[in-house]
Amino acid sequence: MHKLGISIYPEHSTWEKDVAYMEKASRLGFSRIFTCLLSVTKPKEEIIEEFSRFVHKAHELGFEVAADTAPFVFEHLGATPEDLSIFHEIGLDIIRLDGHFDDRLDVLITRNPYGIKIEFNGSSDANVASLIKHGADPNNVIICHNFYPEPYSGLSYDVFANFNANWNQLGLHIAAFVSSHAKDTYGPWPVFAGLPTLEMHRNLPISVQVRHLLATEMIDDILIGNAIADESELEEMAAVDLTKTTVTIDLVDDLSNTEKEIIFDFAHTGRTDASEYYIRSSWPRVKYKGCSIPPRAYENDCFQRGDVVLVNDNLEHYRGELEVILKPIPNDGQRTFVGHIPKEEMIILDEMEKHPDHVFGFIPGK
């Protein structure tokens, strides 16, 4: 089951703002919080007091809390991979290792008596498979990607996919970050250009970022890297259907009720015997076999990638089939143009093309 999350950085905020943010997110079903100890320079006692209070409140609101750490954080707090009692005292559910220890200690840290999960850096080539082979508890091993404050520094899609292929093969739970576009957001460092994992997401609406990560079928949990996101962005994320790939369709005017029902009321699935020219959702033609779908004038000679069409009365046997165009095909009058996937969501169509028989749905655009 996918989880949605936010990030809290107490050293850059106030208690009142953080609590209000957590309460909004909790009401909308968010259940994870990421925080960072790498950037906190306060004395040990102050860190324990401040973060214990924050984590306790987060637990009251139903969140699990992960904190980013590295060996120097352990040293500052008096912790070791064999003694996580300080983190247990704070109440952390997850310790993320931005920088790890040696192989022996990385195994031992997963065997802690508190059940604290150890989150390895998903944007690195950490040899987690070897750790598990040599005794790390796989039930306590999870993965979280980096985020990237500096423009153009985020992961390329191919690098991201290669890392995830490794984690998916091991059956590990994976989290990644999307970025808020709210004004005056911040992260643990004084850089303010967003905090996505994928560079291609940096300037996209948050709903598109989330739905693209879901469409990749590589990521379990999706966290907003920067704080504080607008309430409208939290609502957009909460409104995303986490059970399937969804893509926006900009509809033509004057669609019939039958056409709208076919587009929006089906959990569409393409076919395993997939065509390279379109994704075929064939089941609507069974339900709407006896209904009319009249041809509609369309000015272009060809349908283009991202166009959505319905087979019409001129090809009666297949009438009602919904097709998402992948490669240009001639407009021969047998298909009715009903809408188009917007340019910024073509990255979602790219993912749909990789597994055309998987479940997908549409959300209305403009």
PESULJO-V105118 format. One record per residue. N is the residue number from 0. SS is DSSP state (a for helix, b for strand, c for the rest). NEAR is the number of other ideal C-beta (glycine too) atoms within 12 Angstrom. Layout:
BEGIN
n & ss & near
N & SS & NEAR
N & SS & NEAR
END
This chain:
BEGIN
n & ss & near
0 & c & 11
1 & c & 30
2 & b & 33
3 & b & 42
4 & b & 44
5 & b & 51
6 & b & 47
7 & c & 48
8 & c & 36
9 & a & 38
10 & a & 27
11 & a & 24
12 & c & 27
13 & c & 17
14 & a & 18
15 & a & 13
16 & a & 20
17 & a & 32
18 & a & 25
19 & a & 22
20 & a & 40
21 & a & 39
22 & a & 23
23 & a & 27
24 & a & 39
25 & a & 27
26 & a & 17
27 & c & 27
28 & c & 24
29 & c & 39
30 & c & 30
31 & b & 41
32 & b & 44
33 & b & 49
34 & b & 45
35 & b & 39
36 & c & 42
37 & c & 28
38 & c & 28
39 & c & 30
40 & c & 15
41 & c & 18
42 & c & 13
43 & a & 22
44 & a & 16
45 & a & 17
46 & a & 34
47 & a & 28
48 & a & 18
49 & a & 27
50 & a & 37
51 & a & 24
52 & a & 22
53 & a & 36
54 & a & 35
55 & a & 21
56 & a & 27
57 & a & 39
58 & a & 21
59 & a & 16
60 & c & 29
61 & c & 22
62 & c & 37
63 & b & 32
64 & b & 42
65 & b & 43
66 & b & 46
67 & b & 39
68 & b & 44
69 & c & 25
70 & a & 23
71 & a & 19
72 & a & 37
73 & a & 30
74 & a & 17
75 & a & 23
76 & a & 33
77 & c & 18
78 & c & 34
79 & b & 20
80 & c & 31
81 & c & 18
82 & b & 20
83 & c & 36
84 & a & 20
85 & a & 30
86 & a & 39
87 & a & 21
88 & a & 23
89 & a & 38
90 & c & 31
91 & c & 42
92 & c & 33
93 & b & 43
94 & b & 46
95 & b & 45
96 & b & 42
97 & c & 33
98 & c & 21
99 & c & 32
100 & c & 30
101 & c & 17
102 & a & 22
103 & a & 18
104 & a & 26
105 & a & 33
106 & a & 28
107 & a & 25
108 & a & 39
109 & c & 38
110 & c & 27
111 & c & 31
112 & c & 16
113 & c & 24
114 & c & 19
115 & c & 38
116 & b & 36
117 & b & 45
118 & b & 44
119 & b & 46
120 & b & 33
121 & c & 43
122 & c & 34
123 & c & 24
124 & c & 16
125 & c & 34
126 & c & 20
127 & a & 37
128 & a & 21
129 & a & 20
130 & a & 32
131 & a & 27
132 & a & 14
133 & c & 20
134 & c & 19
135 & c & 35
136 & c & 23
137 & a & 25
138 & a & 17
139 & a & 31
140 & b & 39
141 & b & 36
142 & b & 39
143 & b & 46
144 & c & 44
145 & c & 40
146 & c & 45
147 & b & 33
148 & c & 29
149 & c & 19
150 & c & 16
151 & c & 16
152 & c & 21
153 & c & 33
154 & b & 31
155 & c & 18
156 & a & 24
157 & a & 13
158 & a & 24
159 & a & 33
160 & a & 28
161 & a & 19
162 & a & 35
163 & a & 32
164 & a & 18
165 & a & 26
166 & a & 36
167 & a & 21
168 & a & 16
169 & c & 26
170 & c & 17
171 & c & 36
172 & c & 33
173 & b & 39
174 & b & 44
175 & b & 48
176 & b & 48
177 & b & 48
178 & c & 44
179 & c & 42
180 & c & 29
181 & c & 24
182 & c & 12
183 & c & 15
184 & c & 31
185 & b & 31
186 & c & 37
187 & c & 33
188 & c & 22
189 & c & 13
190 & c & 20
191 & c & 23
192 & c & 26
193 & c & 38
194 & c & 44
195 & b & 43
196 & c & 47
197 & b & 43
198 & a & 30
199 & a & 30
200 & a & 41
201 & c & 31
202 & c & 20
203 & c & 31
204 & c & 26
205 & a & 41
206 & a & 35
207 & a & 38
208 & a & 45
209 & a & 45
210 & a & 42
211 & a & 39
212 & a & 45
213 & a & 36
214 & a & 36
215 & a & 34
216 & c & 25
217 & c & 36
218 & c & 40
219 & c & 31
220 & b & 40
221 & b & 44
222 & b & 53
223 & b & 48
224 & c & 47
225 & c & 41
226 & b & 43
227 & c & 32
228 & c & 41
229 & c & 24
230 & a & 22
231 & a & 18
232 & a & 36
233 & a & 34
234 & a & 20
235 & a & 28
236 & a & 40
237 & a & 30
238 & a & 19
239 & c & 36
240 & c & 23
241 & c & 26
242 & c & 15
243 & c & 26
244 & b & 41
245 & b & 34
246 & b & 40
247 & b & 36
248 & b & 36
249 & b & 25
250 & b & 26
251 & c & 26
252 & c & 13
253 & c & 13
254 & c & 25
255 & c & 23
256 & a & 15
257 & a & 29
258 & a & 36
259 & a & 25
260 & a & 21
261 & a & 38
262 & a & 38
263 & a & 27
264 & c & 19
265 & c & 29
266 & c & 20
267 & b & 34
268 & b & 25
269 & c & 31
270 & c & 21
271 & c & 13
272 & c & 11
273 & c & 23
274 & c & 21
275 & c & 15
276 & c & 23
277 & b & 34
278 & b & 42
279 & b & 34
280 & b & 38
281 & c & 32
282 & c & 23
283 & a & 32
284 & a & 27
285 & a & 17
286 & a & 19
287 & c & 32
288 & c & 20
289 & c & 13
290 & c & 23
291 & c & 19
292 & c & 37
293 & c & 19
294 & c & 22
295 & c & 25
296 & c & 13
297 & c & 25
298 & c & 10
299 & c & 17
300 & c & 12
301 & b & 19
302 & b & 32
303 & c & 26
304 & c & 26
305 & c & 34
306 & b & 36
307 & b & 46
308 & b & 46
309 & b & 50
310 & b & 36
311 & c & 36
312 & a & 24
313 & a & 20
314 & a & 21
315 & a & 19
316 & a & 15
317 & a & 27
318 & c & 31
319 & c & 37
320 & c & 36
321 & b & 47
322 & b & 41
323 & b & 47
324 & b & 35
325 & c & 29
326 & c & 20
327 & c & 17
328 & b & 24
329 & b & 17
330 & c & 24
331 & c & 17
332 & c & 20
333 & c & 26
334 & b & 36
335 & b & 38
336 & b & 37
337 & b & 39
338 & b & 37
339 & b & 29
340 & c & 39
341 & c & 27
342 & a & 17
343 & a & 23
344 & a & 36
345 & a & 27
346 & a & 30
347 & a & 41
348 & a & 39
349 & a & 25
350 & a & 30
351 & a & 42
352 & a & 30
353 & a & 23
354 & c & 23
355 & c & 30
356 & c & 22
357 & c & 27
358 & b & 24
359 & b & 40
360 & b & 33
361 & b & 39
362 & b & 28
363 & b & 20
364 & c & 25
365 & c & 12
END
